[in-house]
Amino acid sequence: MPEATGIITGSGLAGALAGVPAGGIATRWGDASAAPARIDLGGGSAWVLPRHGLHHDIPAHRINYRANIARLHEQGVRRIVALNTVGVITSICRPGQLAVPRQLLDYTWGRESSYFDGGADGLRHIEFTEPFAPVVRAALLAAARRSGVDCVDGGVYAVVQGPRLETAAEIDRLERDGADLVGMTALPEAALAAELGIDYACLALAVNAAAGRGCGPIHADVAANSAAARAAALTVLTAFLGGANGRTGQS
């Protein structure tokens, strides 16, 4: 099976990227959130997996990240674009805009975060200095430029446990730690992809100002900015899959 591109969708874009499912959801690590579905977009193709399930009913802390990444790997996926909805902490970008983060901070707990749990699976300490694959990051940014989408290059994404949103004091702490964006799903997803040798990068959809940073209720901010961020992300994905870089990993 040739190497393929995977797209992991979060809130909002699963319906726009619906395709034909292939196979089941069972893996050695349990059930994936859904079966990967093939889509054709922009002259390229990809396998799409909605991390929150087909009905968006799996919260971030209950997602079987190991099964999701393993199921895409079984499908031949060797590079992943992860769509992650985030809140904005600093002035790096504004709600409604996209970003391709460069770094991660982990504040999650209790999630199954490795395929190497000892015993028969052994023990492995992966290199994770650069958590997002530079080649995929560069391809996403090039796709944004080709399609005229304003997309921020860089930033630190803090991954929190959820499902609740953060307090203003927690956001203050994240900023002191160096975070620009906050979300709930990039880890352990990125690390698991690295363990299986999959190039992984995040296309972050900024939809709200983080707690204590905005002028009104967070959910109102999300409602006002989600459509613009989703449209921009779909434009970038179309260019990514259709461009020269996108064609190297078709399914």
PABALUM-804438 format. One record per residue: y, z, x of N, C-alpha, C in turn; residue in one letter. Coordinates in steps of 0.05 Angstrom, whole numbers. Each point is the difference from the previous one (the first is absolute). Layout:
<pts>
+--------+--------+--------+--------+--------+--------+--------+--------+--------+------+
!    n_y !    n_z !    n_x !   ca_y !   ca_z !   ca_x !    c_y !    c_z !    c_x ! type !
+--------+--------+--------+--------+--------+--------+--------+--------+--------+------+
!      Y !      Z !      X !      Y !      Z !      X !      Y !      Z !      X !    A !
...
+--------+--------+--------+--------+--------+--------+--------+--------+--------+------+
</pts>
This chain:
<pts>
+--------+--------+--------+--------+--------+--------+--------+--------+--------+------+
!    n_y !    n_z !    n_x !   ca_y !   ca_z !   ca_x !    c_y !    c_z !    c_x ! type !
+--------+--------+--------+--------+--------+--------+--------+--------+--------+------+
!    -24 !      0 !     17 !     24 !      0 !    -17 !     25 !      0 !     18 !    M !
!     19 !    -18 !     -5 !     24 !     -1 !     16 !     17 !     25 !     -4 !    P !
!     17 !      6 !     20 !     18 !     22 !     -3 !     19 !     -4 !    -23 !    E !
!      6 !     21 !    -14 !     17 !     -3 !    -24 !     23 !     20 !      1 !    A !
!     20 !     -5 !    -17 !     22 !     18 !     -4 !     -5 !     17 !    -24 !    T !
!      7 !     26 !      2 !     -2 !     18 !    -23 !     28 !      9 !     -7 !    G !
!      5 !      4 !    -26 !     24 !     12 !    -10 !     -7 !     24 !    -17 !    I !
!     10 !     23 !      8 !     -5 !     25 !    -16 !     26 !      5 !    -16 !    I !
!     -3 !     -1 !    -26 !     23 !      4 !    -17 !      3 !     28 !     -9 !    T !
!     24 !      8 !     -6 !      6 !     27 !    -10 !     11 !     -2 !    -28 !    G !
!     22 !     13 !     -5 !     12 !      0 !    -26 !     15 !    -26 !     -6 !    S !
!     -8 !    -13 !    -22 !     17 !    -22 !    -10 !     -9 !    -28 !      6 !    G !
!    -13 !     -6 !     23 !     -6 !    -27 !      6 !    -28 !     -9 !     -5 !    L !
!    -17 !     19 !     -9 !    -28 !     -8 !     -4 !     -3 !    -22 !    -21 !    A !
!     15 !      2 !    -21 !     -1 !    -21 !    -21 !      9 !    -27 !      9 !    G !
!     21 !      0 !     17 !     11 !    -26 !     10 !    -19 !    -13 !     20 !    A !
!    -19 !     15 !     11 !    -18 !    -10 !     20 !    -29 !      1 !    -10 !    L !
!     -4 !     -3 !    -26 !    -27 !      1 !    -11 !    -15 !    -25 !      8 !    A !
!    -26 !      3 !      6 !    -16 !    -22 !      7 !    -28 !      3 !    -10 !    G !
!    -19 !    -14 !     13 !    -28 !      0 !     -9 !    -15 !     20 !     17 !    V !
!    -10 !     22 !    -12 !    -15 !     20 !     16 !    -25 !    -11 !     12 !    P !
!     -7 !     11 !     23 !    -25 !     -8 !     14 !    -17 !     24 !      6 !    A !
!    -24 !      0 !    -11 !    -19 !     22 !      5 !      8 !     25 !    -14 !    G !
!    -12 !     22 !      9 !      4 !     26 !    -13 !     19 !     18 !     16 !    G !
!     -1 !     26 !     -6 !     18 !     19 !     12 !    -15 !     20 !     17 !    I !
!    -27 !     -1 !      0 !    -16 !     20 !     15 !      1 !     -5 !     30 !    A !
!      3 !     22 !     15 !     -2 !     -1 !     30 !    -16 !     24 !      9 !    T !
!     -6 !      1 !     25 !    -13 !     24 !     11 !     17 !     24 !     -4 !    R !
!     26 !     -4 !     -2 !     19 !     23 !     -1 !      8 !      6 !    -29 !    W !
!    -14 !    -10 !    -19 !      6 !      4 !    -28 !     13 !    -25 !    -12 !    G !
!     11 !      3 !    -24 !     11 !    -23 !    -14 !     29 !     -5 !      8 !    D !
!      6 !    -26 !      4 !     27 !     -8 !      5 !     16 !      1 !    -27 !    A !
!     26 !     -1 !      2 !     17 !      2 !    -24 !     -5 !    -24 !    -19 !    S !
!     -7 !    -23 !     11 !     -6 !    -23 !    -15 !    -14 !    -20 !     18 !    A !
!    -12 !    -21 !    -12 !    -11 !    -21 !     16 !     22 !    -18 !     11 !    A !
!     -2 !     -9 !     25 !     21 !    -19 !     10 !      0 !    -25 !    -17 !    P !
!     24 !    -10 !     -5 !      4 !    -24 !    -16 !     14 !    -22 !     17 !    A !
!    -11 !    -23 !      0 !     12 !    -22 !     15 !     24 !    -12 !    -15 !    R !
!     22 !     -4 !     15 !     23 !    -14 !    -10 !      7 !    -23 !     18 !    I !
!     13 !    -20 !    -11 !     11 !    -22 !     15 !     30 !      1 !     -5 !    D !
!     15 !      1 !     21 !     29 !      4 !     -2 !     14 !    -14 !     23 !    L !
!     20 !    -17 !     -6 !     16 !    -12 !     21 !    -15 !    -19 !     18 !    G !
!    -23 !    -10 !     -9 !    -16 !    -17 !     18 !    -20 !     15 !     16 !    G !
!      0 !     27 !     -2 !    -20 !     16 !     14 !    -16 !     16 !    -20 !    G !
!    -18 !     17 !     10 !    -16 !     16 !    -17 !     -4 !     28 !     11 !    S !
!     -8 !     18 !    -17 !     -4 !     28 !      9 !    -18 !     14 !    -19 !    A !
!    -10 !     23 !      8 !    -16 !     18 !    -17 !     18 !     24 !     -7 !    W !
!      4 !      4 !    -26 !     17 !     21 !    -10 !    -16 !     24 !    -10 !    V !
!      8 !     24 !      8 !    -13 !     24 !    -10 !     22 !     20 !     -9 !    L !
!      1 !      7 !    -26 !     19 !     20 !     -9 !     -9 !     28 !      6 !    P !
!     15 !     14 !     18 !    -10 !     26 !      9 !     -1 !     21 !    -22 !    R !
!     16 !     -3 !    -20 !      0 !     20 !    -22 !    -18 !     -8 !    -23 !    H !
!    -16 !    -21 !      4 !    -19 !     -9 !    -21 !     12 !    -21 !    -18 !    G !
!    -17 !    -13 !    -15 !      9 !    -21 !    -18 !     19 !     10 !    -22 !    L !
!     -3 !     25 !     -7 !     17 !     12 !    -21 !     21 !     19 !     11 !    H !
!      3 !      0 !     26 !     20 !     17 !     13 !     -3 !     29 !     -8 !    H !
!    -25 !     10 !      2 !     -6 !     27 !     -9 !    -12 !     18 !     22 !    D !
!      1 !     -9 !     25 !    -10 !     16 !     22 !     24 !      9 !     17 !    I !
!      6 !     26 !      0 !     23 !     10 !     15 !     -5 !     -2 !     30 !    P !
!     21 !      1 !     15 !     -1 !     -5 !     29 !    -20 !     19 !     14 !    A !
!     -1 !     25 !     -8 !    -17 !     19 !     14 !    -29 !     -2 !     -9 !    H !
!     -6 !    -17 !    -20 !    -28 !     -3 !     -9 !    -11 !    -28 !      7 !    R !
!     15 !    -17 !     13 !     -9 !    -26 !      7 !    -22 !      2 !     21 !    I !
!    -21 !    -15 !     -3 !    -21 !     -1 !     21 !      8 !    -22 !     20 !    N !
!     17 !      9 !     19 !     11 !    -19 !     20 !    -22 !    -12 !     17 !    Y !
!    -20 !     17 !      7 !    -22 !    -11 !     16 !    -15 !    -23 !    -14 !    R !
!     -5 !      4 !    -26 !    -14 !    -21 !    -14 !     17 !    -25 !     -3 !    A !
!     26 !      3 !     -5 !     17 !    -23 !     -3 !      1 !    -17 !     25 !    N !
!      4 !     13 !     23 !      2 !    -16 !     25 !    -28 !    -11 !      7 !    I !
!    -21 !     15 !     -4 !    -27 !    -10 !      6 !     -7 !    -24 !    -18 !    A !
!      8 !      1 !    -25 !     -6 !    -22 !    -18 !     15 !    -25 !      8 !    R !
!     25 !      2 !      8 !     14 !    -24 !     10 !    -12 !    -10 !     26 !    L !
!     -9 !     18 !     17 !    -13 !     -8 !     25 !    -26 !    -15 !     -6 !    H !
!    -15 !      9 !    -19 !    -24 !    -14 !     -8 !      6 !    -28 !    -10 !    E !
!     24 !     -4 !    -12 !      8 !    -26 !    -10 !      9 !    -19 !     21 !    Q !
!      1 !     10 !     25 !      8 !    -17 !     22 !     29 !      4 !      8 !    G !
!     14 !     19 !    -12 !     28 !      4 !      5 !      4 !     12 !     28 !    V !
!     18 !    -12 !     15 !      5 !     10 !     27 !     30 !      4 !      5 !    R !
!     16 !     -4 !    -21 !     28 !      9 !      1 !      9 !      7 !    -28 !    R !
!     16 !     20 !     -2 !      8 !     11 !    -26 !     30 !      3 !     -1 !    I !
!     12 !     -9 !    -22 !     27 !      6 !     -8 !     -1 !     21 !    -22 !    V !
!     10 !     23 !      6 !      0 !     22 !    -20 !     28 !      1 !    -13 !    A !
!      0 !     -1 !    -27 !     25 !      4 !    -15 !      2 !     29 !     -8 !    L !
!     21 !     13 !      9 !      4 !     28 !     -4 !     28 !      5 !    -13 !    N !
!      0 !     14 !    -22 !     25 !      7 !    -13 !     11 !     26 !     13 !    T !
!     25 !      0 !      8 !     11 !     22 !     15 !     27 !      8 !    -10 !    V !
!      8 !     25 !      7 !     27 !      9 !     -4 !     15 !     -1 !     26 !    G !
!     26 !     -2 !     -2 !     17 !     -4 !     23 !     13 !     27 !      8 !    V !
!     -3 !      8 !     25 !     11 !     25 !     10 !     26 !     -4 !     14 !    I !
!      1 !    -20 !     18 !     23 !     -5 !     17 !     14 !    -26 !     -9 !    T !
!     20 !     -8 !     15 !     15 !    -24 !     -7 !    -14 !    -26 !     11 !    S !
!    -25 !      2 !      9 !    -14 !    -23 !     11 !     -1 !    -23 !    -20 !    I !
!     -3 !      6 !    -25 !      0 !    -21 !    -21 !      9 !     13 !    -26 !    C !
!      2 !    -16 !    -20 !      9 !     10 !    -26 !    -22 !     -6 !    -21 !    R !
!      0 !     15 !    -22 !    -20 !     -6 !    -21 !      3 !    -29 !    -10 !    P !
!    -23 !    -12 !     -5 !     -1 !    -28 !     -7 !     -6 !    -19 !     23 !    G !
!      1 !     11 !     24 !     -4 !    -15 !     24 !    -28 !      4 !     11 !    Q !
!     -8 !    -17 !     19 !    -26 !      2 !     13 !      3 !      9 !     29 !    L !
!    -21 !     12 !     11 !     -1 !      7 !     28 !    -28 !     -4 !     11 !    A !
!     -1 !     -5 !     25 !    -26 !     -2 !     15 !      1 !     23 !     20 !    V !
!    -10 !     23 !     -7 !      2 !     24 !     18 !    -14 !     -5 !     26 !    P !
!      8 !     16 !     20 !    -12 !     -1 !     27 !    -18 !     24 !      6 !    R !
!      6 !     23 !    -13 !    -14 !     25 !      7 !     -7 !     16 !    -25 !    Q !
!    -18 !     19 !      4 !    -10 !     17 !    -22 !      2 !     30 !      8 !    L !
!      4 !     17 !    -20 !     -3 !     29 !      3 !    -18 !      8 !    -23 !    L !
!    -20 !     18 !      7 !    -21 !      7 !    -19 !      5 !     29 !    -10 !    D !
!      4 !      3 !    -26 !      2 !     26 !    -13 !    -21 !      4 !    -21 !    Y !
!    -21 !    -17 !      1 !    -21 !      2 !    -20 !    -21 !     21 !      8 !    T !
!    -17 !      8 !    -18 !    -21 !     19 !      6 !    -24 !     -5 !    -19 !    W !
!    -24 !      7 !     10 !    -23 !     -1 !    -16 !    -11 !    -28 !     -6 !    G !
!     12 !    -21 !     11 !    -10 !    -27 !     -5 !    -21 !     -7 !     21 !    R !
!    -20 !    -15 !     -8 !    -21 !    -10 !     18 !     14 !    -21 !     18 !    E !
!      4 !      7 !     25 !     18 !    -16 !     16 !    -13 !    -15 !     24 !    S !
!    -27 !      0 !      2 !    -13 !    -13 !     22 !    -28 !     -9 !     -8 !    S !
!     -9 !    -22 !     12 !    -28 !     -8 !     -2 !    -17 !     15 !     20 !    Y !
!     12 !     13 !     19 !    -14 !     12 !     23 !      0 !     31 !     -4 !    F !
!    -19 !      9 !    -16 !      0 !     29 !     -7 !    -21 !     15 !     16 !    D !
!    -10 !    -11 !     22 !    -20 !     13 !     15 !    -28 !     -7 !    -10 !    G !
!    -20 !     13 !     11 !    -28 !     -6 !     -8 !     -7 !    -28 !      6 !    G !
!    -13 !    -13 !    -19 !     -9 !    -28 !      4 !     23 !    -19 !      3 !    A !
!     24 !      7 !    -11 !     23 !    -17 !      2 !     15 !      3 !     27 !    D !
!     -7 !     20 !     15 !     12 !      4 !     26 !     29 !      9 !     -2 !    G !
!     14 !     -1 !     22 !     27 !     10 !      3 !     16 !    -20 !     15 !    L !
!     24 !     -7 !    -11 !     17 !    -20 !     14 !     29 !      7 !     -4 !    R !
!     15 !      0 !     21 !     29 !      5 !     -1 !     14 !    -26 !      4 !    H !
!     10 !    -12 !    -23 !     12 !    -26 !      2 !     28 !      1 !     12 !    I !
!      8 !    -21 !     13 !     28 !     -3 !      9 !     17 !     -5 !    -25 !    E !
!     21 !     16 !     -3 !     17 !     -2 !    -24 !     29 !      3 !      7 !    F !
!      7 !     -6 !     25 !     28 !      2 !      8 !     18 !    -18 !    -17 !    T !
!     -9 !    -24 !     -5 !     13 !    -19 !    -18 !    -17 !     -2 !    -25 !    E !
!      6 !     14 !    -22 !    -18 !      1 !    -23 !      0 !    -27 !    -16 !    P !
!     21 !    -16 !      3 !      1 !    -25 !    -14 !     -3 !    -23 !     20 !    F !
!    -18 !    -19 !     -6 !     -6 !    -22 !     19 !     25 !    -17 !      5 !    A !
!      9 !     -3 !     24 !     24 !    -16 !      6 !     -2 !    -29 !    -10 !    P !
!    -23 !    -12 !      2 !     -3 !    -28 !     -8 !      4 !     -3 !    -30 !    V !
!     -9 !     19 !    -16 !      4 !     -2 !    -29 !     29 !      7 !     -7 !    V !
!     11 !     20 !     13 !     28 !      7 !     -4 !     18 !    -24 !      5 !    R !
!     -5 !    -13 !     23 !     16 !    -24 !      7 !     -2 !    -22 !    -21 !    A !
!    -25 !     -4 !    -10 !     -4 !    -21 !    -19 !     14 !      6 !    -26 !    A !
!      0 !     25 !     -9 !     14 !      8 !    -24 !     30 !     -4 !      3 !    L !
!     11 !      8 !     22 !     29 !     -2 !      5 !      8 !    -30 !      1 !    L !
!    -17 !    -16 !     13 !      6 !    -29 !      1 !     -1 !    -12 !    -28 !    A !
!    -19 !      9 !    -16 !     -2 !    -10 !    -28 !     25 !      8 !    -16 !    A !
!     10 !     24 !      4 !     24 !      9 !    -13 !     24 !    -18 !      8 !    A !
!      2 !     -6 !     26 !     22 !    -16 !      9 !     -2 !    -29 !    -12 !    R !
!    -24 !    -11 !      0 !     -3 !    -27 !    -11 !      7 !     -2 !    -29 !    R !
!     -6 !     22 !    -15 !      5 !      0 !    -29 !     27 !     11 !     -8 !    S !
!     16 !      8 !     20 !     27 !     10 !     -6 !      0 !     28 !    -12 !    G !
!    -21 !     16 !      4 !     -1 !     27 !    -11 !     10 !     20 !     21 !    V !
!     18 !     17 !     -9 !     11 !     21 !     18 !    -22 !     22 !      4 !    D !
!    -10 !      2 !     24 !    -22 !     18 !      6 !      6 !     15 !     26 !    C !
!     -2 !     26 !     -1 !      7 !     16 !     23 !    -23 !      1 !     20 !    V !
!      6 !     -4 !     25 !    -20 !      1 !     22 !      0 !     28 !     12 !    D !
!    -21 !     16 !     -6 !     -2 !     26 !     12 !      2 !     23 !    -20 !    G !
!      1 !     24 !     11 !      2 !     24 !    -16 !    -26 !     16 !      2 !    G !
!      2 !     26 !     -7 !    -22 !     18 !      1 !     -7 !      8 !    -29 !    V !
!    -25 !     -3 !     -7 !    -10 !      5 !    -27 !    -15 !     27 !      1 !    Y !
!     10 !     19 !    -15 !    -13 !     26 !     -3 !    -19 !     -2 !    -24 !    A !
!    -25 !      7 !      5 !    -21 !     -1 !    -21 !     -5 !     28 !    -10 !    V !
!      6 !      5 !    -26 !     -3 !     27 !    -11 !    -24 !     -1 !    -20 !    V !
!     -8 !     24 !     -8 !    -24 !      3 !    -15 !      1 !    -10 !    -29 !    Q !
!     22 !      6 !    -14 !      2 !     -7 !    -28 !    -20 !     17 !    -17 !    G !
!     -2 !     -5 !    -25 !     14 !    -21 !    -15 !     29 !      6 !     -8 !    P !
!      8 !     25 !      3 !     28 !      7 !     -6 !     18 !    -12 !     20 !    R !
!     25 !     -4 !     -8 !     21 !     -8 !     19 !      9 !     24 !     16 !    L !
!     17 !     -4 !     19 !      8 !     20 !     19 !     24 !     16 !     -9 !    E !
!      3 !     24 !     11 !     25 !     15 !     -4 !     21 !    -10 !     19 !    T !
!     26 !      6 !     -7 !     21 !     -8 !     18 !     -3 !     13 !     28 !    A !
!     -9 !     25 !      1 !     -4 !     13 !     26 !    -22 !    -14 !     16 !    A !
!    -21 !     -9 !    -14 !    -21 !    -14 !     14 !     10 !    -26 !     12 !    E !
!     17 !    -14 !    -15 !     12 !    -25 !     11 !     17 !      6 !     23 !    I !
!     15 !     22 !     -1 !     17 !      8 !     23 !    -18 !      4 !     25 !    D !
!    -23 !     13 !     -4 !    -19 !      4 !     22 !    -10 !    -26 !     11 !    R !
!     -8 !    -18 !    -18 !    -10 !    -26 !      9 !     21 !    -15 !     17 !    L !
!     25 !      1 !     -9 !     21 !    -13 !     15 !      3 !     13 !     28 !    E !
!     -1 !     27 !      1 !      1 !     13 !     26 !    -23 !     -9 !     18 !    R !
!    -23 !     -6 !    -12 !    -23 !     -9 !     15 !      2 !    -29 !      9 !    D !
!     20 !    -14 !    -11 !      4 !    -28 !      8 !     -8 !    -21 !    -20 !    G !
!     -6 !      9 !    -24 !     -9 !    -19 !    -21 !     23 !    -15 !    -13 !    A !
!     -4 !    -25 !     -6 !     20 !    -16 !    -14 !     -9 !     -6 !    -29 !    D !
!    -27 !     -1 !     -4 !    -11 !     -7 !    -26 !    -22 !     21 !     -7 !    L !
!     -5 !      3 !    -26 !    -21 !     19 !     -8 !    -17 !    -13 !    -22 !    V !
!    -27 !      3 !      3 !    -19 !    -11 !    -19 !    -26 !     16 !      2 !    G !
!    -20 !     -9 !    -14 !    -25 !     16 !     -2 !    -25 !    -14 !      8 !    M !
!      1 !    -25 !      9 !    -25 !    -15 !      2 !     -6 !    -14 !     27 !    T !
!     17 !      0 !     19 !     -5 !    -15 !     25 !    -20 !     13 !     18 !    A !
!     -5 !     26 !     -5 !    -21 !     14 !     15 !    -19 !     14 !    -20 !    L !
!    -25 !      0 !      6 !    -14 !     -9 !     25 !     -5 !    -30 !      1 !    P !
!     11 !    -15 !    -18 !     -6 !    -29 !     -2 !      3 !    -14 !     26 !    E !
!     23 !      3 !     13 !      6 !    -14 !     25 !    -20 !      8 !     22 !    A !
!     -6 !     26 !      2 !    -19 !      9 !     21 !    -28 !    -10 !     -5 !    A !
!     -8 !     -1 !    -25 !    -27 !    -10 !     -6 !     -2 !    -30 !      7 !    L !
!     21 !    -15 !     -6 !      0 !    -28 !      8 !     -3 !     -3 !     30 !    A !
!     14 !     17 !     15 !     -1 !     -2 !     29 !    -28 !      7 !     10 !    A !
!    -14 !     19 !    -13 !    -27 !      7 !      8 !    -19 !    -24 !     -4 !    E !
!      5 !    -17 !    -19 !    -18 !    -23 !     -5 !     11 !    -25 !     14 !    L !
!     20 !      2 !     16 !     10 !    -23 !     15 !     16 !    -19 !    -17 !    G !
!     12 !      9 !    -22 !     16 !    -17 !    -18 !     29 !      4 !      7 !    I !
!     14 !    -23 !      4 !     29 !      1 !      4 !     14 !      7 !    -26 !    D !
!     17 !     20 !      0 !     11 !     11 !    -25 !     30 !      4 !      3 !    Y !
!     15 !     -9 !    -20 !     29 !      6 !      0 !      9 !      5 !    -28 !    A !
!     23 !     13 !     -3 !     10 !      9 !    -26 !     25 !    -16 !     -7 !    C !
!      0 !    -10 !    -25 !     25 !    -11 !    -11 !      9 !     20 !    -21 !    L !
!     20 !     16 !      7 !      9 !     22 !    -17 !     21 !     -9 !    -20 !    A !
!     -5 !      8 !    -25 !     19 !     -6 !    -21 !     16 !     25 !     -6 !    L !
!     25 !      0 !      9 !     18 !     23 !     -5 !     10 !     -1 !    -29 !    A !
!     -6 !     20 !    -15 !      7 !     -1 !    -29 !     18 !     24 !     -9 !    V !
!      4 !     19 !     18 !     17 !     23 !     -8 !     11 !     14 !     24 !    N !
!     22 !     14 !     -4 !     10 !     18 !     20 !    -18 !     25 !     -2 !    A !
!     -7 !     11 !     23 !    -18 !     24 !      1 !     15 !     24 !    -12 !    A !
!    -16 !     21 !     -6 !     11 !     23 !    -13 !     24 !     12 !     14 !    A !
!     22 !      4 !    -14 !     24 !     11 !     11 !     18 !    -21 !     13 !    G !
!     -9 !    -26 !      0 !     15 !    -21 !     13 !     14 !    -18 !    -20 !    R !
!     -8 !      1 !    -25 !     11 !    -18 !    -20 !     21 !     13 !    -18 !    G !
!      9 !    -15 !    -19 !     21 !     10 !    -18 !    -10 !      7 !    -28 !    C !
!    -26 !     -4 !     -5 !    -11 !      5 !    -26 !    -30 !      5 !      1 !    G !
!    -14 !      1 !    -23 !    -28 !      4 !      0 !    -16 !    -21 !     15 !    P !
!    -20 !      8 !     15 !    -16 !    -18 !     16 !    -13 !    -22 !    -17 !    I !
!    -12 !      8 !    -22 !    -14 !    -20 !    -16 !     19 !    -22 !    -12 !    H !
!     25 !      8 !     -5 !     19 !    -20 !     -8 !      6 !    -19 !     23 !    A !
!      1 !     10 !     24 !      5 !    -16 !     24 !    -24 !    -20 !      3 !    D !
!    -24 !     10 !     -3 !    -24 !    -17 !      2 !      1 !    -23 !    -20 !    V !
!      7 !      7 !    -25 !      1 !    -20 !    -21 !     21 !    -21 !      6 !    A !
!     22 !      8 !     12 !     22 !    -19 !      5 !     -6 !    -19 !     23 !    A !
!    -17 !      8 !     19 !     -4 !    -15 !     25 !    -27 !    -12 !      4 !    N !
!    -20 !      7 !    -16 !    -27 !     -9 !      4 !     -3 !    -31 !     -3 !    S !
!     13 !    -11 !    -20 !     -3 !    -29 !     -6 !     10 !    -16 !     24 !    A !
!     23 !      7 !     11 !     11 !    -15 !     22 !    -18 !      2 !     25 !    A !
!    -11 !     24 !      5 !    -17 !      4 !     23 !    -26 !    -16 !     -3 !    A !
!    -11 !      0 !    -24 !    -25 !    -14 !     -5 !      4 !    -30 !      3 !    R !
!     22 !    -11 !    -10 !      5 !    -28 !      2 !      4 !     -8 !     29 !    A !
!     14 !     16 !     16 !      3 !     -6 !     28 !    -26 !      1 !     15 !    A !
!    -17 !     20 !     -6 !    -26 !      2 !     13 !    -17 !    -24 !     -6 !    A !
!      0 !    -10 !    -25 !    -16 !    -23 !     -8 !      9 !    -25 !     15 !    L !
!     26 !     -2 !      3 !     12 !    -23 !     15 !    -10 !      1 !     29 !    T !
!      1 !     23 !     13 !     -8 !      3 !     28 !    -30 !     -6 !      3 !    V !
!    -16 !     10 !    -19 !    -29 !     -5 !      2 !     -6 !    -29 !     -3 !    L !
!     14 !    -14 !    -17 !     -4 !    -29 !     -4 !      6 !    -15 !     26 !    T !
!     22 !      8 !     13 !      6 !    -13 !     26 !    -19 !      8 !     21 !    A !
!     -9 !     25 !      0 !    -19 !     10 !     20 !    -26 !    -15 !     -1 !    F !
!    -11 !     -4 !    -24 !    -26 !    -13 !     -3 !      3 !    -30 !      4 !    L !
!     23 !    -11 !     -6 !      4 !    -29 !      2 !      9 !    -10 !     27 !    G !
!     11 !     18 !     17 !     11 !     -8 !     25 !    -22 !     -4 !     21 !    G !
!      9 !     -7 !     24 !    -19 !     -5 !     22 !    -16 !     25 !      7 !    A !
!     13 !     23 !      0 !    -14 !     25 !      6 !    -19 !      7 !    -22 !    N !
!      9 !     -5 !    -25 !    -18 !      6 !    -22 !    -25 !    -16 !      0 !    G !
!      1 !    -25 !      9 !    -23 !    -18 !     -2 !    -23 !      8 !     19 !    R !
!      7 !     16 !     20 !    -21 !      7 !     20 !    -21 !     19 !    -11 !    T !
!      6 !     13 !    -22 !    -20 !     19 !    -10 !     -8 !     -4 !    -29 !    G !
!     -1 !    -25 !     -8 !     -8 !     -5 !    -28 !    -29 !      7 !     -5 !    Q !
!     -6 !      7 !    -25 !    -27 !      6 !     -8 !    -15 !    -26 !     -7 !    S !
+--------+--------+--------+--------+--------+--------+--------+--------+--------+------+
</pts>
